[in-house]
Amino acid sequence: MKKRNTGFLALAFMLSSSLVLGACGSNNNAGGAANGNTGSSPAPSADNSTGGNTKTEGSGEAVNLSFWTLFDGGDGDNMQKLVDEFNKSHPDIKVKNTKLVWAEYYTKLITAVGNGNGPDIGISHTSRLPDLINQGVVTGLDTVAGEAGVDWATFNQNLLDATVVDGKHYAVPIDTHPFIMYYNKKLLKEAGLLGDDGKPVLEQSADGFLAFLKTLKEKLPAKTTPFALSNSNDDPYRLWWALYSQLGGNDLVSDDLKKAEIDKAKGIQAAEYIQKLFTEGYIKKNDPDFYKNFQSGTAATMMTGVWATGTWETTKGLEFGAMPIPKLFGQEATWGDSHTIILPLTKSEDPAKRKAALIFADYVAENGQIWAKAGHIPSKPSVLEKQEYKDMPYRSDYAAVASTVKFNKPSTKTWQIRDNVSFKILNEVWANKMKPAEAMDKMEAGVQKELDK
């Protein structure tokens, strides 16, 4: 990947403090973090000792790190717990967690780094990482990772590979949050489709899944939805991407990231299959809230991200199970993204702070059993063997999905292609207003248009 000229960042560092974070003024917490520990205090020197001992030599002062996150709800609580536990166990390092609004996070991060007032540590989705690298917001980690004792071999290889760009590590993955299937045990049992092991009686094939849904439709009350799924945007797109990947479809862009490269035949096949689920009545049309449909016990199955696990297990009376989406075609694959920890560019690029930040990032990944409470799959396989993780229900039933997530190539246009092209065109297919073959032609043209911008 060719980075943009990052000279604008150096120029921005010279701006007066009165201009700092002009775009972030609406968030007091964000402003506080931006004007905190990012170069305002004397820079501590690097320490070669282990265990996170990164004190300033002779001063006895801890290294202070500002950490910007985009998590709220259960995710926010779990991340704060990780920060608190880290601070207790690492008295030489003090991490301050500042929670920003998700919808504003990336804009504020890019603006703050450009003004020379970004945080010491940040969060990035793997899918957003290429754009942050391209804009000079994110720094490479290979040198500092070695100093901090980070062992890349301890991470799930699939998740790690997605954070490596041009052969360099730019982020520490802490999870993956993939697209999986949930099922209502009561309803499946009523339809005769729940095995003695508590899992669906389901043939792992395209025809097998259709037969499964047909039986649910025939044997359950008319008000019951066999398969709850949004009628537009994210989740049907995730299902399309999953089935397209199961068919062996390549990415939507070429290896050099310059040309649209959709495998149209496989894209059509995946779209036709999903369109049939709508037209044959297995998915409720115009469903105002497919989450509520499943949560209220009126949907037999649903597909969405693992973040729903925490919601379902706190829903009184909902007896559910979780599993990877069925292998309908040739290979196991699904949609997914990851949360990663990044080191944004800072004024001083203080080596002690960078080392301390990577010690913290590795700690978060190593203690993924805490982060997994919201449903995420930890990025380190060793966490899956911890008793605390095994004692949590449901998670182990889909943990293997981490190795079958199909990530996009590291294009700076991934989100634009998804939002501006894929969503809009595929929505027409789900509404039965466009044939899948026409949709693939339009998607190819739309992807190319985004790449040419």
N, C-alpha and C positions, 0 to 999 in steps of 0.2 A: 504494500500500500504506500502510495506517495503522499507524504504529509504536506499540508499547506505550509506556506511560509509563516513561521510563528513570530515574526518580528513584531507583529501587533501586540503580542503579550509583553515583550520587553518595553515597548513604548508605553503601554498602559501602566506598567509598574512605576513610571515616572510621573504619572498624573498626581495632582494634589489630593490629599485625603478627603477634601470636600466633595470629590466626585465619586468616592468609593461606594460601590453597591447602590448606585442610583436606581437600578431596576429592582432592588431587593427591599426598598424602604417600607413596603407594605407588611413585611414580616419581621416583627421585633426580635424574635429568637434568632432568625437568620442573621440580622444585622449584628446582634451581639456576638455571634460566633465569628463573623467575618472580621470584626475588629478586635478579636481576642488574640489567641496564641499563635499567630502566624508571622512572627518576625519582630514583635514588639518588645520581647525580652531578650537578654543575652543568649546567644546560641550555645547550647551545651555541646561538648565535644564527644566524639564517638568513643565507645568503650568496647574493648575486645572480649570482655567477660561474657559468660552465658547467663541464661535465665532472665533476660530483660533488664540487666543492670546497666542503664544508660544515663546515669547521673552525670551532671556537669562535674568534671574533675575538681575535687577540692571544695565544692560548694555545698554538697549534700542536698541539692535541690532536685526535685523530680522533673522529668521531661513532660511538659504539658502539650497535649495534642487536641486539636479541634477536629471533631468528627461530624460531618453532615450526613443525615439519613433522610430517606423518603418514606419511612414506615409509620403506619398508624395502627390503631386497633391492637389485635393480638400480636402482630408482627412488631409493632412499636414497643409493646411491653416486653416481649422476649428479647429484643435487641438491647433494651435498657438493662435487663437483668444480666445479659452477657457483659455489658460495659461495667456494671457494678461489681460483678464477680471478678472481672479482670483487674479492676482498680484495687480490690482487696488483696488479690494474690500477687500484684506487681506494684509494690509501694514506690518503685523508682519511676513509674510511668503513670500519668494521670490523663485519662481520656474523658473529654466532655462531649456528650452526645447532644446535638441540636437537630430537632425534628423539623423538617421543612414539608410544606404541602406537596404531595406527589405531583400534581399537575404543573407546579411551578419549579420543581426541583432542578431539572436540567438547564432551564434558562438561567436560573439564579447561579448555578454552579459555573456555567460557561462565562457569565458576566463577571462574577466575583474573581475567577481565576484571571480573566483578561485585565481586571483592574488591580491585580496583585494582592487580592485579599481573599483568596480562596482558602478552604480548610486544609488541614494537614492530611486528612483521610476522607474519602468519599465513598459513595456507593454508585455502581453502574450496573444496569442490566447488560448481559453479554451482547445482546442485540444492539445496544447503543454504544458499545465500546469503540467500534471502528470510527464512528463519527467524532467521538471525543479525542481519539488519537489523531485523527486528521486535523482537528482544530488546535492541536497542541495543548490540550487541557490535561491529558494524562501522561505520566512519565513511565518509562520502562522500569522493570523490577529485578532484572537478573542479578545485577551486582549486589544490591541491598538485600535481596532474598538470601543470598549466600551468607552475608554477614549476620543476618537475623536467624539463621539456622532453618530456613524454610526448605523442606524436602519436597520437591514437586512430585516425586514418585509416590507420595502418600495420598495423592488426590485421584479421584476417578478420572481416567484418561480421557474419556469422551468430553467431560465437562471442562477439563483443563485445556484440551486442544482447541476448544472454541474461544479461549481467551488469549491464544497465541497468534500474533499477527506478524507476518514477515519474519518468523522464526524467533520472535522475542515475547517474553511474558510481560503482559501489561496489567494483569489483575489476578487477585486471589479469589477463586470461586468459593462461595460458602454454601451453595445449594443448587438444586434445579427444581423448578416448579412446572412439571409437565402436565399434559392433557391426559386424564385417566377416566375410567368409568366407575360410577357408583350404582348400586342396586338396592332396592327395597326388599328385604328378606321376606317379610310377610306376604307381599304381593307375588313374589316369585314362587313361594311355597303354595300359595292359593292356586297358582296356574300350573303347579306340578313341575316347576323348573328350578327348584332349589335342591341341591344334592345333600346327602347326609353330612358332608363336610362344611355345609353352610355357604357353598359357592354355587354360582349359576350352572345349570346343565345347558351347556352351550357349545356347539361345534365351532371351532376356530376357522371359519371360512366365510366368504361373502354370502354364499347361499345359506350357510348355517346360521348366521346372524339374522338374515331375513326370516328364516323359519322360526327362530327364537322370538322375534318381534311379532310375527303372525300369530303364534300361539298365545302370547300375552294379550294381543288385541281380541282374540276370539274367546278367551277364558275369563278375562277380567271384566268388571263392569264398564259400561260404555263411557262413563265419566273419567275412567282411568287412562292416563297417557302411557303408552308402551315405552316411549323414548322421549324424555324431555330435553329439548335443545333450543337455544335461541334461534329465531328465524332470520337473523341477520348479523353481520359483522364478525366479532371475535371467534365465538365458539364454532359456528359452522365452517369458518375459514380454518380454524385449527384442525377440525376433523378432515377437511379437504387436504390440508398439508400432510396430515398423518397418513391418509390413504394413498396419496400421491407418492409419499416416501416409501410406504410399504410395497408399492408397485415398482420401486426402483427409480422413480423420477429424479432427475438431476435438479440442481438448484435453479432458480429463475434467472440467474445471471451467469455469465461465462466466468472461467477461471481468472481472466484478467479484469473482471468486474466492469467491463465496458459494454457488453452486448447482452440483450435478452436471449435466454437460452432455455425456454420452456419445452419440456418433452410433452408435446401436445396430445399425443395418443394416450399417455398415462394420465394427463390432466383431465382429459375428456372422460376417461373411464371412472376416475375418482368422483368427478362432478356428477356424472350420470347416476352413480350409485347413491349419492347423497340426495340428489333430486328425487329419486324414487322413494326414499324414506319420507319425503314431504308429500309427494303426490299420492302415495298409497295409504296415507293417514297414520303412519306410525309416529310421526312427530305432530304435535298439536299446532295448527296454523294460528297465527296471530296470538301466540301465547304471550300475555302481558308480562309474565314473570316466571320463567321456567325454573328458577331457583325455588321460588315459593311453591311451585307445583310439586317438586320433589320433596321439599321440606314438610309440606302438609300431608304427605303420604298418598298423593293422588297421581304419582308418576312411578312406574316400575323401575325404570333406569334413567340415567342421565350421564352426560359427559361434560366435564369442565376441568379446570385446573385443580391441583391438589390443595390449594388454599381453602377449598370448601370443606375439607375434612374437619377442621376445628369447629366449623359452624354446625355440621351435621351431628357431631358427637355431643354437642351441648343442647340439641333439640330434644325435648322430652318426648318419649314414646316412639322415636324414629329408630327402627331396627334396620341398619343398613350394612352394606359391605363395600369394599373398595378393591379395585383390581386394575391392571393395565388394560387399555382398550384392546378389544379382540384383534388377533392377527387375521384380518380379512383377506389379505393378499399374500404376496410371496415372502415378505420378511417382516419381523417385528420392528415397528418404528412409530414414533408419535411426535407431536409438536411439543416444544418446551423452550423455556428460557432459564436464565440463572441470575441470581443476585451475586455480584462480585464486589470485593473491596479494592479500591484504587488509591493511588497516591497522586493527587493533582499537582500541577506545577505550582511552586511557591516562590516567593522572593528569594529566600536564602538557600533553598535546597539543603537545609541543615542535615548532615549525615546522621547525627544522633537521633533527630526526630524521625528520619526516614527508617532507620533501623528499628526504633521503638514502634513505629506504625506497622511494620511488617510482623513484628512479634505479636502485636495485637491481632492483626488479620489472621495469622496462623492459629492463634488461640480461639478465635471465633469459629474457624473451620473445625478445629480439633474438638470443640464442645458443641458440635452440631445437634446433639440430643436436645439441647435447650431450644435451638432454633427450629427443630423439627416439630415442636409442639403445635405450630400453626399448620402443619401438614407438609412442609417442604422436605425434600430428600437431601440429606447431608452430602456434602461434596467429598468427604473422606470415607472410604469404605470401612475403615476401622471403627467409625462411630456406629455403624450398623450392628456391630458386635457388642456394643456396650449394653449392659443389662437395663439401664435406664431407658434406652431406645427400644429394646425388645419388649419392655413392659408396657409401652404405649400401644394401644390397639390400632389396627388398620395400617399403620405406616409400613410395616415389614411386608405387607401384602402387595405393595407396589414399588418397593425400594429399588428393585432391579431395573425399573424403567429408566433410571439415570444413564444406563449404558445404551439405550435405544432411542434417546432423544435425537432428532435430526435438526441440527442447527443450520441457519443460513450461512452462506459464505460471508466473509467480513467486509460487506459493502457498507458504505456510508449512507446508502439510500434504502436500507432495509425497511425502516418504518414508513418512509414516504411511499414505497412500493406497496406495502401492506394497506395503509390507510387510503391512499389516493387511487390505487388501481385494483388490487385484489378484492378488498371489501366491496367496493362499489359494483364491480362487474359480477362477482359471484352472488351478491345479493339478488341480482336479477335472475340468476339461475334458480336459486331456492324459491323464488316467487313464481317460477315457471313462466317467466317473461322473456327468457333468452335460452337458446339451445347451448349446451356445453361446448360444442365445436366453435360456435361463434364467440363464446366467452373466451376460449383460449386464444383465438386470433386477436381479440381486443386486449387481452391481458398482455400478450407479447408486444403489441404496439404501445400499450401504456407503460410497460416496464422500460422499454427503450426510450420513451419520451422522458421518463424520470432520470434515467442514466445520462441522457444527453444534456440535462440542465446544468 
